[in-house]
Amino acid sequence: MRWPQQGRIPHHVGMGWREFITADPNVVHGQVRFTGTRIPVSVVLDCLASGMTETEILNEYPTLPVQAVRAALAYAAELARDDILPLAAAQ
């Protein structure tokens, strides 16, 4: 894939992470976590940073949906672009 000019990311790159990630002040102390679980997104990012593969992470945390690892990366990428991402409380 050929990348456009620096700072411009094609719309089709990445994924919609919002359906997989949520925050609720009453669950895991308000940490950003995967929807329907108590697993913080930071845990998966730490696993990736330590060298674990997507398969290893999913085997270690079997309640995570398959898309969770990529959703975590998409969320982290959006944060790295200095966007402020308010999360609505879970309903």
Secondary structure as GFF3:
##gff-version 3
##sequence-region A 1 91
A	DSSP	beta_strand	21	22	.	.	.	ID=ss1
A	DSSP	three_ten_helix	28	30	.	.	.	ID=ss2
A	DSSP	beta_strand	33	34	.	.	.	ID=ss3
A	DSSP	alpha_helix	41	49	.	.	.	ID=ss4
A	DSSP	alpha_helix	54	60	.	.	.	ID=ss5
A	DSSP	alpha_helix	68	80	.	.	.	ID=ss6
###
